[in-house]
């Protein structure tokens, strides 16, 4: 009887809530959220507007800058689509200096990068590692080259040598989601680390191999075995350009081939070395060495051929759907290169902030230092996210942008997660046919991320 009573009360409450104007429903839901123990020391930023009219429906701390986590990708994504264009493509060139005589290149062979984040990616058939290496090797053999007397040089000088933005934390750097970006990227600058654990809790964990093999880097395991069912609590500590790294934390006991993923410390060198290995398998002899150049002056080469990336709007789909931080950092540097001639994070940030200022978003509302939102030092307002989403609605490429947004809580929302932060931003059309643009950010919540997400969704449910 008691159970039936409470079910009836809940139904009455739900019907009553549904009958109220959306503003009142939001106010009640936000009051409940803010009075929750998880929110005692937290800060909420929320804005909801009518997407068709632009009228504000409800807001709380909408002008307060908060760490947005991956919802910051909206800022980068929209700016990139507008400043570079949805049809933008990256080109990776293969060329040489010297001369070709009797199947021998008497000179150096160059692979010139432009920052393509999809080079060697498994997300497209056309960019698969084996396919692209075969293409580059075919270009060489069709040119009649079977031997190279000089060096194989990966040219990465169109972008700055620094692969990581400032503000990224040590626990992220070295792991796949903390991959840096170079003018030459490969396999999304990601590798898999295969691990084997002992039978007992506290046993050491062995590294079996990396796939693909790392170039010029050794990893030392400091991992221990933990109880069954504890999952992946392993972290790679490997700074850019380092030759020595460490893997710390735990994985469950009795694992024979447990997989975690790390990031290449030197993407350009990894790319160039992979190409050399492909040449070797094809019987093409390299007499010189493999190296990377960051010279400002672009080498004057005779072009042999090139690889062309998928369109930007397609790359953006994966950037948003799978929240690939590498793509955001690449887009930022690409904007800088195309507008200033040098791909750098700082220049890219400046250009993105300038673009949004011209659209009416104050620079103070976008205190950003990267393109992905991974740094906990970023600060973005809920209002800025909503303005960016509204701007996108009026552009010709909006359908592709809308499609790139994941589904959460039966809504088209980008999500964001870093330590102490959860965020969602996107669009939803209610059963009455009203489309809302919304951004909600919580910083410094207590307890489980899963529980705070459920409570955030209860707020967003009022828009259904």
Secondary structure in CASP SS format (residue, H / E / C, confidence):
PFRMAT SS
TARGET T0000
AUTHOR 0000-0000-0000
METHOD secondary structure of the structure
MODEL  1
X C 1.00
X H 1.00
X H 1.00
X H 1.00
X H 1.00
X H 1.00
X H 1.00
X H 1.00
X H 1.00
X H 1.00
X H 1.00
X H 1.00
X H 1.00
X H 1.00
X H 1.00
X H 1.00
X H 1.00
X H 1.00
X H 1.00
X C 1.00
X C 1.00
X H 1.00
X H 1.00
X H 1.00
X H 1.00
X H 1.00
X H 1.00
X H 1.00
X H 1.00
X H 1.00
X H 1.00
X H 1.00
X H 1.00
X H 1.00
X C 1.00
X C 1.00
X H 1.00
X H 1.00
X H 1.00
X C 1.00
X C 1.00
X C 1.00
X E 1.00
X E 1.00
X E 1.00
X E 1.00
X E 1.00
X E 1.00
X E 1.00
X E 1.00
X C 1.00
X C 1.00
X C 1.00
X C 1.00
X C 1.00
X E 1.00
X E 1.00
X E 1.00
X E 1.00
X E 1.00
X C 1.00
X C 1.00
X C 1.00
X C 1.00
X C 1.00
X E 1.00
X C 1.00
X C 1.00
X H 1.00
X H 1.00
X H 1.00
X H 1.00
X H 1.00
X H 1.00
X H 1.00
X H 1.00
X H 1.00
X H 1.00
X H 1.00
X H 1.00
X H 1.00
X H 1.00
X H 1.00
X C 1.00
X C 1.00
X C 1.00
X C 1.00
X C 1.00
X C 1.00
X C 1.00
X E 1.00
X E 1.00
X E 1.00
X E 1.00
X E 1.00
X E 1.00
X C 1.00
X C 1.00
X E 1.00
X E 1.00
X E 1.00
X C 1.00
X C 1.00
X E 1.00
X E 1.00
X E 1.00
X C 1.00
X C 1.00
X E 1.00
X E 1.00
X E 1.00
X E 1.00
X C 1.00
X C 1.00
X C 1.00
X C 1.00
X C 1.00
X C 1.00
X C 1.00
X C 1.00
X C 1.00
X C 1.00
X C 1.00
X C 1.00
X C 1.00
X C 1.00
X C 1.00
X C 1.00
X H 1.00
X H 1.00
X H 1.00
X H 1.00
X H 1.00
X H 1.00
X H 1.00
X H 1.00
X H 1.00
X H 1.00
X H 1.00
X H 1.00
X H 1.00
X H 1.00
X C 1.00
X C 1.00
X C 1.00
X C 1.00
X E 1.00
X E 1.00
X C 1.00
X C 1.00
X C 1.00
X E 1.00
X E 1.00
X E 1.00
X E 1.00
X C 1.00
X C 1.00
X C 1.00
X E 1.00
X C 1.00
X C 1.00
X C 1.00
X C 1.00
X C 1.00
X C 1.00
X C 1.00
X C 1.00
X C 1.00
X C 1.00
X C 1.00
X C 1.00
X C 1.00
X C 1.00
X C 1.00
X E 1.00
X H 1.00
X H 1.00
X H 1.00
X C 1.00
X C 1.00
X C 1.00
X C 1.00
X C 1.00
X C 1.00
X C 1.00
X C 1.00
X H 1.00
X H 1.00
X H 1.00
X E 1.00
X E 1.00
X E 1.00
X E 1.00
X E 1.00
X E 1.00
X E 1.00
X E 1.00
X C 1.00
X C 1.00
X C 1.00
X C 1.00
X C 1.00
X C 1.00
X E 1.00
X E 1.00
X E 1.00
X E 1.00
X E 1.00
X E 1.00
X E 1.00
X E 1.00
X C 1.00
X C 1.00
X C 1.00
X C 1.00
X C 1.00
X C 1.00
X E 1.00
X E 1.00
X E 1.00
X E 1.00
X C 1.00
X C 1.00
X E 1.00
X E 1.00
X E 1.00
X C 1.00
X C 1.00
X C 1.00
X C 1.00
X C 1.00
X C 1.00
X E 1.00
X E 1.00
X E 1.00
X E 1.00
X E 1.00
X C 1.00
X C 1.00
X C 1.00
X C 1.00
X C 1.00
X C 1.00
X E 1.00
X E 1.00
X E 1.00
X E 1.00
X E 1.00
X E 1.00
X E 1.00
X E 1.00
X E 1.00
X C 1.00
X C 1.00
X C 1.00
X C 1.00
X C 1.00
X E 1.00
X E 1.00
X E 1.00
X E 1.00
X E 1.00
X E 1.00
X C 1.00
X C 1.00
X C 1.00
X H 1.00
X H 1.00
X H 1.00
X H 1.00
X H 1.00
X H 1.00
X H 1.00
X H 1.00
X H 1.00
X H 1.00
X H 1.00
X H 1.00
X H 1.00
X H 1.00
X H 1.00
X C 1.00
X C 1.00
X C 1.00
X E 1.00
X E 1.00
X C 1.00
X C 1.00
X C 1.00
X E 1.00
X E 1.00
X E 1.00
X E 1.00
X C 1.00
X C 1.00
X C 1.00
X C 1.00
X C 1.00
X C 1.00
X C 1.00
X C 1.00
X E 1.00
X E 1.00
X E 1.00
X E 1.00
X E 1.00
X E 1.00
X E 1.00
X C 1.00
X C 1.00
X C 1.00
X H 1.00
X H 1.00
X H 1.00
X H 1.00
X H 1.00
X H 1.00
X H 1.00
X H 1.00
X H 1.00
X H 1.00
X C 1.00
X C 1.00
X C 1.00
X H 1.00
X H 1.00
X H 1.00
X H 1.00
X H 1.00
X H 1.00
X H 1.00
X H 1.00
X H 1.00
X H 1.00
X H 1.00
X H 1.00
X H 1.00
X H 1.00
X H 1.00
X H 1.00
X C 1.00
X C 1.00
X E 1.00
X C 1.00
X H 1.00
X H 1.00
X H 1.00
X H 1.00
X H 1.00
X H 1.00
X H 1.00
X H 1.00
X H 1.00
X H 1.00
X H 1.00
X H 1.00
X H 1.00
X H 1.00
X C 1.00
X C 1.00
X C 1.00
X C 1.00
X H 1.00
X H 1.00
X H 1.00
X E 1.00
X E 1.00
X C 1.00
X C 1.00
X C 1.00
X C 1.00
X C 1.00
X C 1.00
X C 1.00
X C 1.00
X C 1.00
X C 1.00
X C 1.00
X E 1.00
X E 1.00
X C 1.00
X H 1.00
X H 1.00
X H 1.00
X H 1.00
X H 1.00
X H 1.00
X H 1.00
X H 1.00
X H 1.00
X H 1.00
X H 1.00
X H 1.00
X C 1.00
X C 1.00
X C 1.00
X C 1.00
X H 1.00
X H 1.00
X H 1.00
X H 1.00
X H 1.00
X H 1.00
X H 1.00
X C 1.00
X C 1.00
X E 1.00
X E 1.00
X C 1.00
X C 1.00
X E 1.00
X E 1.00
X E 1.00
X E 1.00
X E 1.00
X E 1.00
X E 1.00
X E 1.00
X C 1.00
X C 1.00
X E 1.00
X E 1.00
X E 1.00
X E 1.00
X E 1.00
X E 1.00
X E 1.00
X E 1.00
X E 1.00
X C 1.00
X C 1.00
X C 1.00
X C 1.00
X C 1.00
X E 1.00
X E 1.00
X E 1.00
X E 1.00
X E 1.00
X E 1.00
X E 1.00
X E 1.00
X E 1.00
X C 1.00
X C 1.00
X C 1.00
X C 1.00
X C 1.00
X H 1.00
X H 1.00
X H 1.00
X H 1.00
X H 1.00
X H 1.00
X H 1.00
X H 1.00
X H 1.00
X H 1.00
X H 1.00
X H 1.00
X H 1.00
X H 1.00
X H 1.00
X C 1.00
END
